[in-house]
Amino acid sequence: MAKPSATRESAASSAPSPATPSLVASFFHHPLRLYLSAALLRVAFLLYGLWQDANSPVKYTDIDYLVFTDAARFVSRGQSPYERETYRYTPILAWLLLPTALKTGHPLLDTALFSSGKVLFAAADLVAGWLLERVLAKSKSMDAATARKYAAIWLLNPMVATISTRGSSEGLLGVLVMALLSAVMARRITLAGLLLGFGVHFKIYPFIYAPAIVWWMDQERMGSPSGGDKPRPSKEKPSWVTQLAAFITPKRLQLAAISLATFLSLNILMFFIYGPPFLQHTYLHHVTRLDHRHNFSPYNTQLYLASAAVTPAAADAAAAAAAPAPTTLHPLLRSLRVESVAFLPQLALSCALIPLALAKKDLPAAMLAQTFAFVTFNKVCTSQVSRFLFPFFPFPPSFFFSRTRVQGEMMAIMM
Amino acid sequence: MRERITYVQKLGDSLAPSAVTVDGGTIRGPEVHAAREDRLTIALDELPPELRALLRSTQGLHIRWVGTVAYEAVSPLLARLPPGFHVLFPPIPSIVDDIASGSLCATLVKIFGDISCSGPAESFTSLPEGRLQYYQQLDSLSHFIQYAKDQLCRGSGSSCAARLDSLSKAASLDISYDASQQVLRITALWPYQRQLVHATSDARLRTEVGILSTDQPQTLEPHEVGISGLLTVLGQDSKPSPTMFAFASRHRDAESSFSAQFLSPTGLHPTLQLRLDSRKPPALSPSPDVEDADDADSRCAPYAYLTLPRTIFADKYQLSDPLFLASKNLTALRYTTQPVDLEAPEYVTPQWGSAVLVQLSPPSGLQPRGKQKQKQKQEQHLEQWTAEIPLHLRYLAPAPGGYSTIRVPYPAVFWACEADEGVEFPPSPFEKAHLGYDALFSPRTVFWHVEPRPAEGRLLVSSLTVPVLDVDKAGWVSAGTAAAVLAGFVWVAWKLLGVYLRDGYGAGRKVEGEKKRQ
């Protein structure tokens, strides 16, 4: 295993001589400039959105935001947010948006209150950007200014800014994921456990990060309480029992316990307050959903065909269509419903193979690859689902910062 | 059993008593231009047993069938509905729920043929005050005619069968069960056309024949319809006796027309465009002065009532933004069936569809100035205005050829006007109630109907071609999806394997480097 020959020096960190700073360098030198610009960008979009909503039949605000605010209004009246059709999120989101349901009578104040949810999402964007900067600095050992340059891919991205100011809740997701990554890299296990539990309650899919984080948290990195590496007592390869025992470290147990406890207690609380509709809309819906509208997944047409085949009339038509299928296919394969085993490649890749191969090498990159695999092999891929990838956007370009063969492979996988 | 046959002519036409001859049980007259209404009233115990059991367990049942061929209506027989088969079902007390709900759909299928309802709980939708509603397209009454012949014409000879056969040309058929009087009323309406006055009474029935026309005596109030003509009871009277009466009617003629069609290209979100002839409220309505804008809005407004089959629906959240509505010349969505699933495909939706009531907003702008008729005629083409109702298609089941056609009936368009204070609407001989949309307005609303004119052909139905999965070409979908996913999976796994074989799953050089620095 040869050492990588072309590891670039952290050249970007060697700032040009202070006497003649380039405009770009000086922009990134002070954090305030970047974050202020990002904030101003979002404020500008927010105000433009208010103007467009008031003056055009085509609205700037996302329909989802209307769903959230309607649900928040139900909650403010003491009812369940699930009274609102198509509200398929945790009640916590409706709680967070309760200020939008306030009515003071003063029109300007009312508009401001109604937009408070968008402000929350935009603020979450900024926090996510800050956490992104910290993670980049730590994982790639780059200095703050360089980290800010890469973080700008998220912070100054007009698409990201538009998503939040339109009222989509993905900003909250970005902050959660970045906070989780940041907590893990800072070795703050309790915080990481809380965030992971809350994240899974919020949107289910962050559970895929658990295997990567757990695999990454080995003895060497976390530092066992009894000191550094112990020399192995014998030259024999340890038995798989010993390896398993070595795998279950206290830190990993702590992470598992806290995240599980958080997840369960949140679910129990919500179930206690809202009953079965909570389970139905937040979780079970995603198991039985039949989206073949606005679905970019490869399973799109198969889902359509399979769901329609349940009705007798369509079943006849489907049976007639099955006849021209090639006879070389094994009968078992012919009757196999592809979509019912869709979770197999999806979870195998995102929860097992990718973490196993990549997590120890580069955790953020591994999480990006996981998210990508999860989204691509998912049965449903709406435009919102693909937004799960956005917080990770700065990472592929950062591979160029410290180019290693591993990360070259990562790039190949991304493509 | 009682029978009432009415020939209704237009204002100005009338028949002299001498032109009509009554001979025993037969009445004969010349050819007239009239609409004909036949009403048969049957007591509950004269009905076949399965029908009797069903009706006894309900608080009323109202079936309305309207043909798809456009027809001209004559006052006072003006009430209109979208073409198709409508059922209205007042609330059922919970005790007898099982009897009614179990056998209702089965009985409807038996009588009318192809009714695809599975039960009131699944297929029906609810209207205000717990009433249940059902609708589907039904182009012909042939199955009903056969059933009626089997039940009513046993041993009566060919005249009974011939009369029932004439139902195939009827414009509408109403079957109403009145629980308070325990009678079933079957009313058939034939369109305004030239026909011979001729009727024969049956020994079993008491037949009353009226040859009427609208009349406008001086004493007629604005909310009333005047009728005059000749009445005869066959078998009893030897000559027709003249009659004249007036009654307050909730259904009037707006004397304008509309047509409906989908804007093309339709896409998955077709827009139904209604083209109306007139912007003003009807002339005799409570608000004749259009300049008095506030009054007009509060008293009279145009509405469209749509019964949409389950393949197409309206999104109430989309139709709640005032700016958007104004751009389509709509005022508001006044009623929609609840709930309407916004995501489900057509083949998993059990309900028949949804009913939608939309208030239209005629654009202000050009008003006919003054009372000059000529000027008004010239500006008539400028009177035309359109309203657009955005709708959404559900995904339909795959079909051979890749296309499915769906048919959407014309809406019922009318001006709904609040009657003046103190006006009452007691039951009248030509009253049509339980239409569905009348439940959505106050009991003192008068409906001024706008006549539907087909945009193409003679049918009051708009067709849409919807692309669906082509079943003939779908053989490879299952295998192809599996192959694509497998290929992707294998490729990624292979790349990961490459990484593992080269560097293991460990942290690699970086951590070793850190260790070395320690």
Interface residues (C-beta under 8 A of the other chain):
Chain A: M1 K3 P4 A54 N55 S56 P57 K59 I63 L66 E85 T86 W215 E220 R221 L290 D291 H292 R293 P298 Y299 T301 Q302 Y304 L305 S307 A308 V310 T311 A313 A314 A317 A318 A320 A321 A322 A323 P324 A325 P326 L329 L333 R334 L336 R337 V338 E339 A342 P345 A348 L349 L353 I354 L356 A357 L358 K360 K361 A373 T376 F377 T404 R405 V406 E409 A412 I413
Chain B: L268 Y317 D321 L323 F324 S327 P339 D341 L342 E343 A344 P345 Y347 V348 Y395 A397 P398 A399 P400 L469 V471 D472 K473 A474 G475 W476 V477 S478 A479 T481 A482 A484 V485 L486 G488 F489 V492 A493 K495 L496 L497 G498 V499 Y500 R502 D503 Y505 G506 A507 G508 R509 K510 V511
